[in-house]
C-alpha cells in the first residue's frame, strides 16, 4: 500500500495528506479497448467477462481538477452499458473527447476506468481550484460540463460539451482514486457513511431534476405521479420526493417482493405490471394503449383521477403507456431507456390532449447541492441495499444487468468496511440510523 493511501485510511489531516506523493498507479475497475467486439453474436453479454480490476496509471491533474481518494462508489446502468459495449463502445466517446486537445487527450487510453458515483477525500487540488481543499469530504456528481461554454452558464446540462463522467469520460469512480473537475464536487452529508453517500448523486440528483426542478415536472402538493420501476435506484428516490412534496405516488413493479417493499416505504398505490398485461418491450403502440387503458382504470379506481406526471426511465416497454395514461395537460418526464431507445406511442394522445414530454439528463451543480441539502435535513434517505468490494465489481454489475436487485448497489473502494465516514453522529442519531439503513434489509445478496 502506498503512503498516501495509508494516510487517507488513517484519517490524516490536510498537511499530512499533502506531504505524501500521489501513487504512480492505483487499483480500478476498468474496460480494455481490445475487448470491444468480444460479445459480437452473443445473446448474453455477461459483463463479468469484460470488467477488469487491477492497476492503472495515475493521470495528470488539470488546473480545474481535483484528485479524490475514493472510499466508496456504486453501480449505475450506464456502467452496464459500457461493459456490454453497447449501444456503442464508450471508447468512441473517449476518442471524441480527446479531439478537444490539451488535457482532454488524457482520456483516450487503451483502458477506461468506469463508474459514475463516488464519495471520498480530496487529496490534491489543481492550481485553478478555489472552493475545495485537501482533506475535504466530497461526493462526485456525474455531470462533466464545460464551464467556458456560454450555454452552461444558464444551465450547465445544456452545454454541448456536457458528458457523463465515468461513462463518456475516463477516470471514473469505481477505483481507489479518481480525477474530476471541481465543478463536480458536492459536500458529503456528514451523517452518512461513505457507501451511503456514494449511492446518491447520479440517481437522486437525476430524480430531483426530473420531478422537483423548474427544468422538470415541478411537482406540487396533491399531484399524482406514476413511477415506473419504483424500487429501482431512480424509482426509490422518486418515491421519496413525491411523498415529501405532498404528492400521491403510484408505483409500478414486477414482483410480489417489490410490491411489499413499496408497501413498507409508504407508496400510495401499488400496481404489479403483470396485472395490466405489460409486455417485455416489444409492444406496439396499440398494445401500449390497451395497457394504458387497464392501468388508467386501476389508478382511477384507487384515486378517482389520472396521474399528472409519469416518471419514466424504462423506455420502450413503458413509454407509450406513459403517454396514454397521464391526464390532459399531463407530463411524461424521461431520462433513460433501459428496455430500448426506439419508443412507439400514439401521437393523438399527446397532441390532442396537450400533453408534454420532458427529456432530462443528470442534474446541474445547483440541483445536486439542493438534493444533498434534502439528505442533510433528513427529508431524503439512502436506498442502498447490496454492498460489494471493489474486486467484486463484475458481480455487482451482473446483479444490476440481470435486474436482480432493488435500490442501489454499492461498492467499497478504499473503505475497508462499511459504516465509516460519519462525522456528525448526533445528526445521524436525530434522523435515525434505522431509517437511514432501512433499505439494507432488501439486499439480494449476503455480500460484505
N, C-alpha and C positions, 0 to 999 in steps of 0.2 A: 504494500500500500504506500502511495506517495505521501509526502509530508503535508501537503495541503489538505488532502482528504482526511488524514489523521487529525489535523487541526479542526476541520469542519465537524467531524464526528465528536470531538472533544468539547465542542461549544466555544471555541476560541473567539476572542473579540476582534474588532476590525484591524487593529495594529498587527496582531499576530498573523491573521489571515493574509494581510498584505505582504508580510515578510516571506511567505512560502511561495516558491515558483509554481506556475501552472504546470501540471504534468504534460509531458510530450504526447502521451496517448491516454485514452480513457475507455472504459467499457461502455458499449452502446448496443442497442438493438438496431440492426441496420439491414438494408437490402443491398444486393450486388447487381450492377448493371449487366454482368454476364449471365444473370438468371432470367433476364427478360425473354419471354418466349418459352419458358420452361413448362408452362401449363397448356401450350397450344394443343388443341384437340382433346383436352381432358375435361370431363364433366365436373369433377370435384377438384377445385383449385385449393388444395389444402395449404393454408398459409404457414403451417408449421415447417413446411419444406423450404419456403423462400426467406424466412426470417432467420437472421444470424445474430448471435450475441457474442461479442468479442471486442478486441481493441481497435480503435480508430484514432487517427491523428487529431490533435487539438488544432482548430482553425485559428487564423489571425483574428485579432479583435479590431473592428472598425471604430471610429471615434464616437459614433452614436449608439454603441452596443455595450452590453454587459455580459460577463460570464456568470452563470448561475450553477452552483453545486446542487444538482437535482436530488432532493430527498425522496420524492415520490412522483409518480406520473399516473396516467390512466389510459384506458383503451377507448378509442372512438372509431366509428365505422370507416372514417376516411383512411385510417391505417390498414384496415382490412382491404379496402380498395387498392391501396399502394402495394400491399403484399401479394395481391392477386394479379397485379399489373394490368388492372382494368379500371375504367373503360379504356384508358391509355396508360402507358408506363409513366410514372411520375419522374423518371429520368428525363423525359421530354420537357417537363416543366423546369427542371433544373438547368437544362441547356438554354431554354428561353430566358430564364433569369440571368444567366451568365452573360448573355449578349449585351446587357446594360454596361458591362465593363467595370473597371475598378474593383471594389471589394465584392461585387456580385459574382465575379468569376470564381470565387472560392467554392461556390455551391455546386459547380459542375465537376463532380468527382465520380470515380467508379463505384462509390458506395453512397447510400443515403441513410442518414440517421433519422428515424421516423418518430412520430408521436406529437400530438397537438395539445397536450396538457402537461403542466408541471408545477411543482411548488418546491422552493428551496432557498438557499442562502446566496446572496450576491457576493462573489469573491473577487471580481475585477470590474472596473468601470472604465469606459473609453474617455478620452480627453474631452469630448463634447457633451458628456452626460452631466446634467446639473442637479437633478432631483433625487438621485439614488446614490447610496454609498455602500462600500464594502461592509458586510455584516448584516445588511437589511434582509428581512424575511419577505419573500415575494411569491406571488402566483404569476404565471405567464399566460397572457391572452394569446390565442392563436391568430389574431389579426395582425398580419405583417404588412404594414402600409408605408407609403412614401409620403413623408410629411412635407416634401417640397412640391407636391402636386397641388395646384390651386383648388381642385375639387375636394381634396382631402380635408381642407380647412372648413368646409361646410358640413361634411360627414365623411370621416376617413374611409368608411366602407364604400364610398362612391368613387374612390380613386381608381384609375385604370390599371395601376400597378399593384393593387392590393392582392395579397396572396394568403393562403392558409399555411401558417408555419408548421413545419414538420410533415407537410403533405406536398405543397408546391415549393417548399424550400428545403434546404438541408439543415443539419444540426438540430434535430427535433428533441423532444422531451423524454423519450424512453432511453435514458442514458445516465451516466454518473455526472456529466457536465453538459451544458447547453450554452450556445451563444445566441442572444436575442437582442432585438432593438429595445432601447429604454422605453420606447412608446408602447411596448407590450406588457410592461410590468404593472401589477396591481398589488397593493399591500395585502399580505396574508392575514385573514381574520385571526386574531391572537388566541382565540378559544378553540381553534380547530387543530387537529393533528395534521402532520404532513400529508398523509394519504387522503384525509378528508378534504383538505384544501386543494390537493392536486386533482380532485374529481369534479371541480366546479366550473372553470372558466368557459370551456367550449360549450357545454350543454346548457348550463344555467344562463350564461350570457346570451346565447342564441335564443333561448326561450324568452328572456326578458325583451330582447329587441322585437321578437315576433308578436308578443302579447301586450307588453306594457308601454314600450317606447312610442313616441309620436311618429316614428317611422314604421310602426307595425299596426296592430289591430286596435291599440289603445282601449283595453278592456275597462269596463266601468261596473259599478255595483249593479247586480242583477243580471248581467249578461250570461246567457247560456253558451257554453263553449264545448264543442265536440273535440275530444283529444284522442287521436289515433295512437295506438301503442302506448297507452297511458302508464305502463310500468317500465318503460324504457328510460334511457338516460335523459332524453329530451322530454318525454311524456311525464316522467316523475316530477321534474321541476315545473313543467307547465301546470300540473295539477295543483301544486302548492301556490303558484302565482295566481291562478284563477280563484282559489279559495281565499287567499289573502286579500285579493282585490274585491271581495264581495260578490264574486260570480258563482254560477252554478256549473259544476263540472260533470260532463258526460264522458265517461271513459270507455274506450273500446279495447278489448283484449282478446287473446286467443286460447285461453285455457281456464279451467276452474281454479288453478293455483293463483294465476294472475288476478282473477276476479276477487279472490279472497284478500289479496294484498290491497286492492283498491278499497274494499270494504274497511279494512283496518286503517287505511290512510284517509278515510272520510270522503271518498268520492260520492257525489250525489246520486248519479245514475250509472249503473254498470251494465255493459252490453257485451256479450260474447259474440265475436264476429261470426261464429258458426250459426248463431240463431237467425242471422239475416241473410244467410247463404252467400257470404262473402267468399270470393274465389281466391285463386293463387297468383293473381297478377296478369292473367291473360284475358280478363273480361273485356267485352266490347262496351261501347258507350251505352248500348241498350241494356246490357247486364247491369251496368252501374246505376241506371235509372231504376231498375227493379229493386236493387239493393237499397238505393236511396229511399224508395217508397216504403220498403219494410222498415228501414231504420227510422225514417221520419214518423211513421205510425207509432213505433215503440217509444220514441222520445216524447211525442205529443201525449201519449197515454200516461206517461210519468209526470210531465211538466206542463202540458197544456199549450206548448209553443215549440216552434222550431229553433234551432240554435242560431245565434247571430254570427258566431265565429267557428270555423273549422281549423284546427291546428294540425297540419298535415306535413309530415316528413317521410311518409311511407312511399308515396309516389304513385306509380302505375296502378297498383291494386286498390287504391282508395280515392284517388283524386277526382275521378268522375262522380263518385258518390258524394264527395265533399261539395262539389259544385251544385249538385242536385239538392242536397239536404239543407243547406243554410237558407235562412229565411230571405224574403225580398229585401234587397239592400244589404244582404249579409256579406261576410268576408271569408275568403279562403286564404290563409297565410301559409306559405310553404317554404321550406329551407332544404329540402333534400328529396331523394327518390331511391330509397334502398331497395325497392322492388322493381325498379326500371324507370328510365327517364322519359320514355315516349308515353305521354298521357293521352287518353281518349275521354272526351266528355261531349255532351250535347250543348252546343253553344246557345241554343234558345233559352236554356235555363239561366245562363249567365247574362246575356244582353237584355232579354225581355223582363227579367226580374231585377235589373240594375245591381247585380252582384259585382263584387270586386275580387281580384286575385292579387295578392301582395307577395312578391318574391323577397326573401330575407336571407341574409348570409352573415353568420357570426355576429359580432357586435362591435361598435366603436369603443374607444377607451373610456369615454364618459359613461356609456351604458354598462361597461364592465365594472367601473367603480361604483355605480349605483347598485348593481347587483351584489357586489361584495358588501356594501353597506347593509343590505337586507339580511345577509348572513350574520353580520356583526350585531344587528338588532335582534336576532333570533326569529325573524319572520320567515326565513328560509333555513332549511337544514340539509345536510348532505344526504345523498341517496346511494352511498357506497354499499355494495353487497360483497362481492368476491374480492380477494386480495391475493396477488401473486408476487413472487420475487422476479427481479429483472431477468434472471437466467431462464425463467419460465414464460417469457413474453409470447413465444409461439403458442403455448397452451392457452394463455389469456386471450390472444387474438382468435384462436379457434373457437373458444366459447362464444365470443361475440359473433363470429362468422356464421355459426350454426344457430344463433338466436336461442341459446340455452341459458341465458342469463336474464336477470331483471336489474333495473337501476344501473349503476356504474361499476365497472370492473377496474380496480386499482392495481398499481404495480409499485412495489417498494424498490427504489433505486439505491441511493446511498444509505437511507434509513435502515438500520439493522433489524428493526422490529416495528410493529405498529404501535400507535399511541403516543409517539414522540412529537415534539414541536409545539406543544401547548404552552404559551407564555402568559396566559391570563386564565388560570384555573378557576378564579372566582366567577368570571363571566360564564365559563363553561358550566359551572355548578348552577348558576342562576338560570341559564337557558334549559339545562337539564341534560346530563350526559346520556341518559336513557333515550331521550328524544333525538339527540344528535346521532346516536348509533342505531336508531330503530330499524333502519333498512338492512343492517348486517344480518339479521335473523332470516333474511330471504336469500342468503348465499346459496348458490347451487353446487358449490364445492367445499371441501374442507381444507383449503389451502391456507398457508401462513397462519 
